[in-house]
Amino acid sequence: MREGGKAMGQTLRQIWDETACRLLAERTPLFAGFDPHDLPLALACLGASQKEYAKGQTIINLGEPLRLAGVALSGTLHLETCSPDGERQIIIPLEPGDLYGGTEACAGQTCAPFRVVSLQPSRVLHIDLSSVVHPTVPVCPYRAKVMENLLRLLAGQNLQLQQKLEMLSAKSLRDRLLEYLKRQSQKAGSPSFLIPFSRAELADYLGADRSALSRELGRMKSDGLIDFCRSRFCLKM
């Protein structure tokens, strides 16, 4: 039995090599605090697999069976939904290390209430969180640590969504834009920063008309509040 376990560990470590595991532990909040040496077995507990996606490819569609959660490893993803009139609405952008499907796994939801789209060539780690959230026998020995990190991740995402709701409740488009840009500036730690959206994507994220958003940005620039060139902005307030 011990020989079989040892052989399994060796096989898994060939699939998840030392460098990959070290980077996963360093850059992926779900695996924060893990010894890279333990990660192959932890990933096996989660039924983990990697997949690459092309620019513009849909990873999971609204209403599809949601069997696995996903962690962005590279590239940028968008978590999207549709308004009642069929318009795209960007819920949040997902950057490397971000998770989708965690809340649904905890709630036992089996259909995706969102769509995930790859904005550029991306790599995603697909994981089955059922062994963590709804453990069976034998219990995954890494369950407690993964669960701790998962709860921390979900709390952060909940805070992010709460902040977005507060931003969308602003009365004017200018107020929404200023609130969004201020948060991006704080995140970057500088008055000059890049945003992860095109103009059309920013309009979808803020629930605004693209033409109205472009006009308001022009007015804000004329009023000396901001400066921008494509996706680079500078707050002058």
RALIN-V675631 format. One record per residue. SS is DSSP state (h for helix, s for strand, l for the rest). PHI is phi in whole degrees, 0 to 359 (none if undefined). BURIAL is # if it has 24 or more other C-alpha atoms within 12 Angstrom, else .. Layout:
ss=SS phi=PHI burial=BURIAL
ss=SS phi=PHI burial=BURIAL
This chain:
ss=l phi=none burial=.
ss=h phi=294 burial=.
ss=h phi=295 burial=.
ss=h phi=297 burial=.
ss=h phi=297 burial=.
ss=h phi=294 burial=.
ss=h phi=296 burial=.
ss=h phi=298 burial=.
ss=h phi=300 burial=#
ss=h phi=294 burial=.
ss=h phi=298 burial=.
ss=h phi=296 burial=#
ss=h phi=288 burial=#
ss=h phi=287 burial=.
ss=h phi=288 burial=.
ss=l phi=254 burial=#
ss=l phi=290 burial=.
ss=h phi=301 burial=.
ss=h phi=295 burial=.
ss=h phi=299 burial=.
ss=h phi=292 burial=#
ss=h phi=297 burial=.
ss=h phi=294 burial=#
ss=h phi=296 burial=#
ss=h phi=292 burial=#
ss=h phi=281 burial=.
ss=h phi=248 burial=.
ss=l phi=244 burial=#
ss=h phi=305 burial=#
ss=h phi=297 burial=#
ss=h phi=245 burial=#
ss=l phi=298 burial=#
ss=l phi=84 burial=.
ss=l phi=279 burial=#
ss=l phi=287 burial=.
ss=h phi=309 burial=#
ss=h phi=295 burial=#
ss=h phi=272 burial=#
ss=h phi=297 burial=#
ss=h phi=306 burial=#
ss=h phi=287 burial=#
ss=h phi=296 burial=#
ss=h phi=294 burial=#
ss=h phi=295 burial=#
ss=h phi=301 burial=#
ss=l phi=267 burial=#
ss=l phi=57 burial=#
ss=l phi=289 burial=#
ss=s phi=211 burial=#
ss=s phi=256 burial=.
ss=s phi=212 burial=.
ss=s phi=259 burial=#
ss=s phi=231 burial=#
ss=l phi=278 burial=.
ss=l phi=302 burial=.
ss=l phi=84 burial=.
ss=l phi=282 burial=.
ss=s phi=277 burial=#
ss=s phi=275 burial=#
ss=s phi=213 burial=#
ss=l phi=259 burial=.
ss=l phi=305 burial=.
ss=l phi=90 burial=.
ss=l phi=286 burial=.
ss=s phi=301 burial=.
ss=l phi=253 burial=#
ss=l phi=270 burial=#
ss=l phi=230 burial=#
ss=s phi=276 burial=#
ss=s phi=221 burial=#
ss=s phi=241 burial=#
ss=s phi=291 burial=#
ss=s phi=259 burial=#
ss=s phi=206 burial=#
ss=l phi=81 burial=#
ss=l phi=228 burial=#
ss=s phi=242 burial=#
ss=s phi=242 burial=#
ss=s phi=265 burial=#
ss=s phi=233 burial=#
ss=s phi=217 burial=#
ss=s phi=237 burial=.
ss=l phi=285 burial=.
ss=l phi=304 burial=.
ss=l phi=267 burial=.
ss=l phi=89 burial=.
ss=l phi=280 burial=.
ss=s phi=292 burial=#
ss=s phi=231 burial=#
ss=s phi=276 burial=#
ss=s phi=283 burial=#
ss=s phi=208 burial=#
ss=s phi=278 burial=#
ss=s phi=244 burial=#
ss=l phi=254 burial=#
ss=l phi=309 burial=#
ss=l phi=101 burial=#
ss=l phi=282 burial=#
ss=s phi=244 burial=#
ss=s phi=233 burial=#
ss=l phi=88 burial=#
ss=h phi=290 burial=#
ss=h phi=298 burial=#
ss=h phi=294 burial=#
ss=h phi=297 burial=#
ss=h phi=293 burial=#
ss=h phi=273 burial=.
ss=l phi=74 burial=.
ss=l phi=282 burial=.
ss=l phi=254 burial=.
ss=s phi=244 burial=.
ss=l phi=288 burial=#
ss=l phi=273 burial=.
ss=l phi=207 burial=#
ss=s phi=240 burial=#
ss=s phi=244 burial=#
ss=s phi=236 burial=#
ss=s phi=274 burial=#
ss=l phi=277 burial=#
ss=l phi=205 burial=.
ss=l phi=311 burial=.
ss=s phi=225 burial=#
ss=s phi=233 burial=#
ss=s phi=235 burial=#
ss=s phi=264 burial=#
ss=s phi=270 burial=#
ss=s phi=224 burial=#
ss=l phi=260 burial=#
ss=l phi=276 burial=#
ss=h phi=297 burial=#
ss=h phi=290 burial=#
ss=h phi=266 burial=#
ss=h phi=281 burial=#
ss=l phi=235 burial=.
ss=l phi=294 burial=.
ss=l phi=241 burial=.
ss=l phi=259 burial=.
ss=l phi=280 burial=.
ss=l phi=283 burial=.
ss=l phi=300 burial=#
ss=l phi=293 burial=.
ss=l phi=258 burial=#
ss=h phi=303 burial=#
ss=h phi=299 burial=.
ss=h phi=291 burial=#
ss=h phi=297 burial=#
ss=h phi=296 burial=#
ss=h phi=300 burial=.
ss=h phi=292 burial=#
ss=h phi=297 burial=#
ss=h phi=298 burial=#
ss=h phi=294 burial=.
ss=h phi=295 burial=#
ss=h phi=294 burial=#
ss=h phi=296 burial=.
ss=h phi=296 burial=.
ss=h phi=293 burial=#
ss=h phi=297 burial=.
ss=h phi=296 burial=.
ss=h phi=298 burial=.
ss=h phi=291 burial=.
ss=h phi=297 burial=.
ss=h phi=296 burial=.
ss=h phi=293 burial=#
ss=h phi=299 burial=.
ss=h phi=297 burial=.
ss=h phi=294 burial=#
ss=h phi=290 burial=#
ss=l phi=280 burial=.
ss=l phi=300 burial=.
ss=l phi=290 burial=.
ss=l phi=242 burial=.
ss=h phi=297 burial=#
ss=h phi=298 burial=#
ss=h phi=297 burial=.
ss=h phi=296 burial=#
ss=h phi=297 burial=#
ss=h phi=297 burial=#
ss=h phi=296 burial=#
ss=h phi=297 burial=#
ss=h phi=294 burial=#
ss=h phi=298 burial=#
ss=h phi=293 burial=#
ss=h phi=293 burial=#
ss=h phi=295 burial=#
ss=h phi=297 burial=.
ss=h phi=296 burial=.
ss=h phi=279 burial=.
ss=l phi=70 burial=.
ss=l phi=202 burial=.
ss=l phi=288 burial=.
ss=s phi=250 burial=#
ss=s phi=200 burial=#
ss=s phi=259 burial=#
ss=l phi=255 burial=#
ss=l phi=273 burial=#
ss=l phi=233 burial=#
ss=l phi=281 burial=.
ss=h phi=297 burial=#
ss=h phi=296 burial=#
ss=h phi=292 burial=#
ss=h phi=296 burial=#
ss=h phi=299 burial=#
ss=h phi=295 burial=#
ss=h phi=294 burial=#
ss=h phi=267 burial=#
ss=l phi=65 burial=#
ss=l phi=236 burial=#
ss=l phi=285 burial=.
ss=h phi=298 burial=.
ss=h phi=295 burial=.
ss=h phi=296 burial=.
ss=h phi=295 burial=#
ss=h phi=297 burial=#
ss=h phi=296 burial=.
ss=h phi=294 burial=#
ss=h phi=299 burial=#
ss=h phi=297 burial=.
ss=h phi=294 burial=.
ss=h phi=297 burial=#
ss=h phi=291 burial=.
ss=h phi=296 burial=.
ss=l phi=279 burial=.
ss=l phi=79 burial=.
ss=l phi=277 burial=#
ss=s phi=217 burial=#
ss=s phi=225 burial=#
ss=s phi=201 burial=#
ss=s phi=215 burial=.
ss=l phi=57 burial=.
ss=l phi=265 burial=.
ss=s phi=263 burial=.
ss=s phi=238 burial=#
ss=s phi=221 burial=#
ss=s phi=279 burial=#
ss=l phi=246 burial=.
ss=l phi=283 burial=.
